[in-house]
Amino acid sequence: MLNLAKIGHFFLHLWRGVRELSGDDAYVQYLKHHAAFHANAVDVAPALSRKAFFKLWQDSQWKDVRRCC
Amino acid sequence: MNKTLKLIIWVAVAILGAFALSAIALNRGESINALWLITAAACIYAISYRFYAAWIAAKVLVIDETRATPAERLDNGRDYMPTNKWVVFGHHFAAIAGPGPLVGPTLAAQFGYLPGTLWILIGAVLGGAVQDMVTLFFSTRRNGRSLGQMARDEIGVIGGTAALVGTFLIMIILIAVLGLVVVNAMKHSPWATSTVAATIPIAMIIGIYMRQIRPGRVLEASAIGVVLLLLSVLAGGWIDHHETLRTYFDHDGLPLAYAIIVYGFAAAVLPVWLLLAPRDYLSTYMKLGTVVLLAVAIVMLRPEIHMPAVTQFTDGSGPIFGGKLFPFVFITIACGAISGFHALIASGTTPKLLANERDIRMIGYGAMLLESFVAIMAMIAATVLEPGVFFAINSPAGVVGKDAIDAVAKINSWGYAVTVEQMNQLAKDMGESSLFARTGGAPSLAVGMASIFGSAFGKHLLALWYHFAIMFEAIFILTTLDAGTRVGRFMLQDMLGNFNKKLGETSYMPSVIFTSAIVVAGWGYFLYIGVIDPNGGVNILWPLFGIANQMLAAIALCVATGILVKSGKLKYVWVTALPLAWLVTITTTAAWQKIFSDDIRVGFFAAANDLSTKLAAGVLPADKAAVAPQLIFNQQLDAYLTLFFVAMLWIVIIDMLIVCVHALQGKRVLPLSDTPYIRTGI
């Protein structure tokens, strides 16, 4: 018999991969990163808003050669 | 798994691969099934990945799983970030696989299916994938430095400058030739033109949605975009049937070329989020989706290949581009076999995401094998067409004549059956007025894809499939055009910044407009000449692009070879030196022929002289005489450009050889610039 839980798990992973690949979850990752790296700092700037982060993230994506032939 | 069982499986793969390869290589006369090509390719990729790539990783590069990568050490949550290997693979593949592996094999199919197929397979496993993998490795060991920086650090200032200037010029040529491919697909096709035009406002809507309305909701926005794109294909069909609307989108090549030039300038000056970034999302989904769909359709349908294994055009008389099999098949198919452009992605963007060095084999070597597979599918899509039809679509009017009857008679005289009725019926099926002389590869690929998809998912939808394929190719050609113009602008600003600080600022608007205008004027010039050239322009631009791209690959392999020698790995240096020697041989031979050949279809100077003589004698018809002076100037310019490329290549090689000899003699050379070992904490 097929293991439904395993199949569900597989699709969950796939969905996470698609989100990560497209940058859909970039803000969530950023918040995690921010919390992890600045957890013990005292006077650190608060995390950026979703809009402000996306702006920075998208602009930094296009600084290098990103597409070729 | 049991060791013996593993061995048995790999021996079976090897035997199957050898059998499939001999089936395609030894087949003469009868048609052959496309599944043989797929089987041979899959077996060769599997074996080379399992054994050759693993050996390079372990013995030559000595990959160290315990070493922290730049992504881990410099993690900033944005460009440096340890990332899941499948996600990095996806990013890397989406970046390296553009329109190149689709167009090159389609053009090279004029030699028959065999030469191109063999080069795609051998070139990829011994050359292209090795180049990508070693460049990725060396850049990872150097904090993700770019190829140009590595060339400067390891070989010297001359090598670094040559790499930089070379990259800039190849970008100009690449954009021009891709623009030409789109123009040839759109001319006098209201359906194609209106669909391609619709992609611009669609991208803008998605851009505004992602940035302003629902910031960061990338997937949501993309889903809307893909639906709108598919609707635009349907709407294009409706416009095409509308008496007055269709006239707005029915144009000659030249106005379309001007439109693309204006568009390219606008795209380079507008902010990325409005046009470039959203278009890139859409094109990436379209690209991945269509590649998977094509693979499924080919495996399901197992179409027969109708093109002979080898045609008579190996003697250099080919209608699509002039020049003998050697060296021109190796120049025509760059992407898919070995592409220097990849070295720019493999150094710079990708190494900043690697979580562990052990992922280098899969991402560097594996992604290139997948691109090579895309090239094989393009070759299949081109060669399942009847050869007569293939040549009718791809031969420029300057070779076969403007009139359909003349063109058909000429193609029949080569021994390939095709009739005017057949071509008219095909054009009607595809919803076009004519498919003659649509040089450039995109339309014949679209016809091939439409017929494959059509027999898999329903024949009555042929016209829709055709325009879907055109839209699909156009959208990522335009993405490359936007992105390339922008990168070209950054490079130019970087270079000019050495002379004037203000010009180097990427946000200083006068400099943005000035440098964008220079880059657009550069490729716009070659695009313009390509459109007015009665021989199609592709025959000039594509070899120039191939030579430039292979030259960049040679520079990347030079850097790698230099580093291997300096690290004391002389006994393994053949891994990069062998493909390097081959590239130097083909680019130098091709450049020599393009400059000095007496054949007016090969030699730039010969063509220029021939045209001047005819112009002076007054034997040219009025329309050709009007453009002749510009064509003469362009042929001469192309000759000097080729000379420049090859000179640049040899300067880097000699520079590299001097460094190697000095290193071997124990003299002082630039030290290796890799970062010191730090243990990984992940």
Interface residues (C-beta under 8 A of the other chain):
Chain A: G17 V18 R19 E20 L21 S22 G23 D24 A26 Y27 Q29 Y30 H33 H34 F37 R50 K51 F53 F54 K55 L56 W57 Q58 D59 S60 Q61 W62 K63 D64 V65 R66 R67 C68 C69
Chain B: D75 G77 R78 D79 M81 T83 N84 W86 V87 G90 H91 A95 I96 G98 P99 G100 S146 L174 L178 M210 R211 P215 G216 R217 V218 L219 E220 S222 V272 W273 L276 A277 D280 Y281 A334 C335 S339 F341 H342 L344 I345 G348 T349 T479 T480 A483 G484 R486 V487 F490 N549
